[in-house]
Amino acid sequence: MNKYKFAPLFLASCIALSLTACANDHYTSEGGEITTSVITEPDPSELKEESAVVKDDIVPVETEVYDREGNPVVIPDSLNTIISASPDITEMLIGLGLGDKIIAADIDSAEIEGIDPAICTIDIGSFDNEPLIQLSADVMITNLSSRTAINPYAPLEEAGTDIVYIPRSESISSIKLDIEFLAAYTGTEKKGAELISEIDDVLNTLHMNAAGAVPSRTVYYELSAYPELGSCGSDTFINEILEFIDAKNIYSAETGYIANDADTVIAANPDVIISDVHTADYDCSEILQREGWGEVRAVVNGRIFPTSIRLRPTHKIADSIVELAKLIYPEVYSRI
């Protein structure tokens, strides 16, 4: 069976990350660092003795940011065409209002709201630089680092397209850093700050309406349906969300994204089953018909719920957190 490489500890992420024009150092939960610095022009009031300087001689303001690997990335003078190499990146770019600048994207981005499916033709599994070189894009943003022994994007870079790297994050604090970095690089800091604020507002709202008044419920979070079941354990942002809303992931003793089996689900006897399977024509009611699942509490009590949107490590987690809270604890969060 296949391992699932999706891209998320969570209570610590409730501190808002401000986007400022000053130098700021942040550290991701994975140990990376992001620093945004802006060199600004001096206050005119402090230049009285140099008033004879002609304005045209003033050096333009330059802005530099550091990517999630700590490497300096110079913001381009103009950014009109973007290649997105993952659905997470595509979703964040659209959230920042840059959907119209995406001229090519990976195949999996076709399901993202706001993208033209016709441009989602990149097969990352068998990456080919040639068709992308023809696009002459300003930048390609990807989850796969180019700083490896063999740079897969070398021909694309040599043709003039910048390569920018963003890891697929597994914590809410890191997701916010991804948004902050993308906003700084694309000159959309104000919108980035709004997206981060939306995440923090959700966390604060749920914190004030905590589910402590009812017993904690166990949850089986299904990412891939029978027969090749897939779920997640600790060190994932999904597990972090479940912990935040006081739910117990039946696979929390595992690490990362896993291929699980029916026997361990039946043995765990979860109170709630969440289906985050979004393949074409899939109906999670098939879980009711699985052999041996008839006595599982979630099945007996009718607590099998599909997610309305795929949960990804982007700003959209704000909506997903609220949805999961309502599905697992409707008596507590239904009015939020």
C-alpha positions as CSV (number, residue, x, y, z in Angstrom):
1,M,0.0,0.0,0.0
2,N,1.1,3.6,-0.6
3,K,2.2,6.0,2.0
4,Y,0.4,9.3,1.9
5,K,2.5,12.4,1.6
6,F,0.1,15.2,2.4
7,A,1.0,18.2,3.8
8,P,0.5,20.0,9.1
9,L,2.0,21.8,17.4
10,F,-1.2,23.7,17.1
11,L,-1.9,25.4,20.4
12,A,1.4,27.2,20.1
13,S,0.3,28.7,16.7
14,C,-2.4,30.9,18.1
15,I,0.1,33.8,18.2
16,A,-0.5,36.0,15.1
17,L,2.4,36.4,12.8
18,S,2.6,40.1,11.8
19,L,3.8,41.2,8.4
20,T,5.8,44.4,8.8
21,A,8.3,46.4,7.0
22,C,10.9,45.9,9.7
23,A,13.3,43.0,10.0
24,N,11.5,40.0,11.6
25,D,13.0,36.5,12.4
26,H,10.6,33.5,12.6
27,Y,11.3,29.9,13.1
28,T,9.2,27.1,11.7
29,S,8.2,24.1,13.7
30,E,10.4,22.1,11.3
31,G,13.4,24.2,12.3
32,G,13.5,26.5,9.2
33,E,13.8,30.2,9.4
34,I,12.1,33.0,7.5
35,T,13.2,36.6,7.7
36,T,11.6,39.5,5.9
37,S,13.6,42.7,5.7
38,V,13.0,46.0,3.9
39,I,15.5,48.7,3.3
40,T,13.6,52.0,3.5
41,E,14.6,55.5,2.5
42,P,15.7,57.8,5.3
43,D,13.3,60.4,6.7
44,P,13.6,63.6,4.6
45,S,13.7,65.6,7.9
46,E,17.0,64.0,8.6
47,L,18.6,65.0,5.3
48,K,18.6,68.8,5.7
49,E,22.3,69.1,4.9
50,E,21.9,67.0,1.8
51,S,18.9,68.9,0.4
52,A,20.8,69.6,-2.9
53,V,20.7,65.9,-3.8
54,V,18.5,65.4,-6.9
55,K,15.6,63.0,-6.4
56,D,16.5,61.1,-9.6
57,D,19.8,60.1,-7.9
58,I,18.1,58.3,-5.0
59,V,18.7,54.6,-5.1
60,P,15.4,52.7,-5.5
61,V,14.1,50.7,-2.5
62,E,15.1,47.1,-2.6
63,T,13.4,44.3,-0.7
64,E,14.8,40.9,0.1
65,V,13.1,37.9,1.8
66,Y,14.4,34.6,2.9
67,D,12.8,31.3,1.8
68,R,11.9,28.5,4.1
69,E,15.4,27.0,3.7
70,G,16.9,30.3,4.8
71,N,18.2,31.2,1.4
72,P,17.9,34.8,0.2
73,V,15.3,35.5,-2.5
74,V,15.2,38.9,-4.2
75,I,11.7,40.1,-4.9
76,P,11.4,40.7,-8.7
77,D,10.7,44.2,-10.1
78,S,7.6,42.8,-11.7
79,L,5.7,39.5,-11.3
80,N,3.2,38.8,-14.0
81,T,3.4,35.1,-14.8
82,I,3.6,32.2,-12.3
83,I,3.9,28.5,-12.6
84,S,2.5,26.6,-9.5
85,A,3.8,23.1,-8.9
86,S,1.4,21.9,-6.2
87,P,-2.3,22.4,-5.3
88,D,-1.3,23.8,-1.9
89,I,0.7,26.6,-3.6
90,T,-2.1,27.2,-6.1
91,E,-4.7,27.6,-3.3
92,M,-2.5,30.0,-1.4
93,L,-1.7,32.1,-4.6
94,I,-5.4,32.3,-5.3
95,G,-6.1,33.3,-1.7
96,L,-3.6,36.2,-2.2
97,G,-5.5,37.3,-5.2
98,L,-2.9,36.1,-7.8
99,G,-5.0,33.5,-9.6
100,D,-4.9,35.5,-12.8
101,K,-1.1,35.4,-12.9
102,I,-0.9,31.5,-12.8
103,I,-0.2,30.4,-16.4
104,A,0.5,26.8,-15.6
105,A,-0.1,24.4,-12.7
106,D,0.2,20.8,-11.7
107,I,-2.5,18.3,-12.6
108,D,-3.8,18.1,-9.0
109,S,-4.5,21.8,-8.9
110,A,-7.4,21.4,-11.4
111,E,-9.8,20.8,-8.5
112,I,-8.9,24.1,-6.8
113,E,-11.6,26.7,-6.9
114,G,-10.6,29.7,-9.0
115,I,-8.1,28.0,-11.3
116,D,-8.6,27.2,-14.9
117,P,-8.4,23.4,-15.2
118,A,-7.1,23.8,-18.8
119,I,-3.7,25.1,-17.5
120,C,-3.3,22.3,-15.0
121,T,-1.1,20.0,-17.1
122,I,2.2,19.6,-15.2
123,D,2.9,16.0,-14.2
124,I,5.3,16.4,-11.3
125,G,5.8,12.6,-11.2
126,S,7.5,12.8,-14.6
127,F,8.7,16.4,-14.7
128,D,9.7,17.9,-18.0
129,N,11.3,21.3,-18.3
130,E,10.8,21.8,-22.0
131,P,7.1,22.8,-22.2
132,L,7.6,25.1,-19.2
133,I,10.6,26.8,-20.8
134,Q,8.4,27.8,-23.7
135,L,6.1,29.7,-21.3
136,S,8.9,32.1,-20.3
137,A,7.3,32.5,-16.8
138,D,8.7,34.9,-14.3
139,V,8.8,32.3,-11.5
140,M,7.9,28.7,-10.7
141,I,6.9,28.0,-7.1
142,T,7.3,24.4,-5.9
143,N,7.4,22.1,-2.9
144,L,10.5,20.3,-4.3
145,S,13.7,22.0,-3.5
146,S,16.1,22.8,-6.3
147,R,19.1,22.8,-4.0
148,T,19.8,19.1,-4.3
149,A,22.6,17.1,-5.8
150,I,20.8,17.2,-9.1
151,N,18.7,20.3,-9.7
152,P,15.6,19.2,-11.6
153,Y,14.9,22.8,-12.6
154,A,18.3,23.7,-13.9
155,P,17.2,24.1,-17.6
156,L,14.2,26.2,-16.5
157,E,16.4,28.5,-14.4
158,E,19.0,28.8,-17.2
159,A,16.1,29.9,-19.5
160,G,15.3,32.8,-17.1
161,T,12.6,31.5,-14.8
162,D,13.2,31.9,-11.1
163,I,12.6,28.9,-8.8
164,V,11.1,29.5,-5.4
165,Y,10.7,26.8,-2.8
166,I,8.0,26.3,-0.2
167,P,8.0,23.1,1.9
168,R,4.7,21.3,2.5
169,S,4.0,22.3,6.1
170,E,2.8,20.0,8.9
171,S,1.9,22.6,11.6
172,I,-0.4,25.6,11.7
173,S,2.5,27.9,12.7
174,S,4.4,26.8,9.6
175,I,1.4,27.2,7.3
176,K,1.2,30.8,8.5
177,L,4.9,31.3,7.7
178,D,4.3,29.9,4.2
179,I,1.5,32.5,3.7
180,E,3.8,35.3,5.1
181,F,6.7,34.3,2.8
182,L,4.5,34.1,-0.4
183,A,2.9,37.4,0.5
184,A,6.3,39.1,0.9
185,Y,7.6,37.6,-2.3
186,T,4.6,38.6,-4.4
187,G,4.0,42.0,-2.8
188,T,0.6,41.1,-1.3
189,E,1.5,41.6,2.3
190,K,-1.8,43.2,3.2
191,K,-3.8,40.2,1.9
192,G,-1.4,37.8,3.5
193,A,-1.9,39.5,6.9
194,E,-5.7,39.1,6.4
195,L,-5.4,35.4,5.7
196,I,-3.3,34.8,8.7
197,S,-5.7,36.9,10.9
198,E,-8.6,34.7,9.7
199,I,-6.8,31.6,10.9
200,D,-6.1,33.2,14.3
201,D,-9.6,34.5,14.7
202,V,-10.9,30.9,14.2
203,L,-8.5,29.5,16.8
204,N,-9.5,32.2,19.3
205,T,-13.2,31.6,18.7
206,L,-12.8,27.8,19.2
207,H,-10.7,28.3,22.2
208,M,-13.4,30.4,23.8
209,N,-16.0,27.7,23.0
210,A,-13.9,24.7,24.0
211,A,-15.5,21.3,24.0
212,G,-14.5,20.5,27.6
213,A,-18.1,20.3,28.6
214,V,-18.5,17.0,26.8
215,P,-16.3,13.8,26.9
216,S,-13.5,13.7,24.4
217,R,-14.4,11.7,21.3
218,T,-12.2,9.4,19.3
219,V,-11.9,10.0,15.6
220,Y,-10.8,7.9,12.6
221,Y,-9.7,10.4,9.9
222,E,-9.8,8.6,6.5
223,L,-7.7,10.0,3.6
224,S,-8.0,7.1,1.3
225,A,-10.9,4.7,1.0
226,Y,-11.2,0.9,1.1
227,P,-9.4,-1.2,0.0
228,E,-6.2,0.9,0.2
229,L,-7.0,2.8,3.4
230,G,-5.0,5.8,4.4
231,S,-4.9,8.0,7.5
232,C,-2.6,10.2,9.6
233,G,-0.8,10.1,12.9
234,S,1.1,12.7,14.9
235,D,3.4,15.3,13.3
236,T,0.6,16.2,10.9
237,F,-1.5,19.4,10.9
238,I,-4.6,17.2,10.8
239,N,-3.7,15.6,14.1
240,E,-2.9,19.0,15.5
241,I,-6.4,20.2,14.6
242,L,-8.0,17.2,16.2
243,E,-6.1,17.8,19.4
244,F,-7.0,21.5,19.4
245,I,-10.7,20.7,19.4
246,D,-10.2,18.0,22.1
247,A,-10.7,15.0,19.8
248,K,-8.5,11.9,20.0
249,N,-7.0,10.6,16.7
250,I,-7.1,6.8,16.9
251,Y,-3.7,6.8,15.1
252,S,-2.0,9.4,17.2
253,A,0.6,6.9,18.2
254,E,1.7,6.6,14.6
255,T,3.8,9.3,12.9
256,G,3.0,11.1,9.6
257,Y,0.8,9.8,6.9
258,I,0.1,6.1,7.0
259,A,-1.4,3.2,5.2
260,N,-3.7,1.7,7.8
261,D,-6.0,-1.4,7.8
262,A,-9.6,-2.2,8.7
263,D,-8.7,-4.4,11.7
264,T,-7.1,-1.6,13.6
265,V,-10.0,0.8,13.0
266,I,-12.5,-1.8,14.2
267,A,-10.3,-2.5,17.3
268,A,-10.1,1.2,18.1
269,N,-13.9,1.5,17.8
270,P,-13.9,5.3,17.1
271,D,-16.8,7.5,18.0
272,V,-16.6,9.5,14.8
273,I,-15.4,8.7,11.3
274,I,-14.3,11.6,9.1
275,S,-13.9,10.9,5.3
276,D,-11.6,13.3,3.5
277,V,-11.8,11.3,0.3
278,H,-12.6,13.4,-2.7
279,T,-12.2,11.0,-5.7
280,A,-14.8,11.2,-8.4
281,D,-18.2,9.7,-7.5
282,Y,-17.1,8.5,-4.1
283,D,-19.8,8.1,-1.5
284,C,-18.7,7.6,2.1
285,S,-21.9,5.7,2.9
286,E,-20.0,2.7,1.6
287,I,-18.4,2.5,5.0
288,L,-21.6,1.2,6.3
289,Q,-21.3,-1.9,4.1
290,R,-17.7,-2.8,5.1
291,E,-17.4,-6.2,6.6
292,G,-16.8,-6.1,10.3
293,W,-17.6,-2.4,10.7
294,G,-21.2,-2.8,11.8
295,E,-20.4,-2.7,15.5
296,V,-18.1,0.3,15.3
297,R,-19.6,3.1,17.5
298,A,-19.4,5.7,14.6
299,V,-21.4,3.3,12.4
300,V,-23.9,2.4,15.1
301,N,-24.6,6.0,16.0
302,G,-24.5,7.4,12.4
303,R,-21.5,9.6,13.0
304,I,-19.8,9.2,9.6
305,F,-19.1,12.5,8.0
306,P,-17.5,13.6,4.7
307,T,-15.6,16.9,4.6
308,S,-17.0,19.5,2.2
309,I,-13.5,20.5,1.0
310,R,-10.1,18.7,1.0
311,L,-8.1,19.7,4.0
312,R,-4.8,21.2,2.8
313,P,-2.0,23.1,4.6
314,T,-3.1,26.5,3.3
315,H,-5.2,29.4,4.6
316,K,-8.3,27.3,3.9
317,I,-7.6,25.4,7.2
318,A,-9.6,28.2,8.9
319,D,-12.8,26.9,7.2
320,S,-11.8,23.2,7.7
321,I,-11.1,23.7,11.5
322,V,-14.6,25.1,12.0
323,E,-16.2,22.3,9.9
324,L,-14.4,19.5,11.9
325,A,-15.3,21.1,15.2
326,K,-19.0,21.2,14.2
327,L,-19.0,17.6,12.8
328,I,-17.3,16.1,15.9
329,Y,-19.0,18.3,18.6
330,P,-22.2,19.7,17.0
331,E,-23.7,20.3,20.5
332,V,-20.8,22.6,21.3
333,Y,-19.8,24.3,18.0
334,S,-23.0,24.3,15.9
335,R,-23.6,28.1,16.4
336,I,-20.1,29.2,15.5
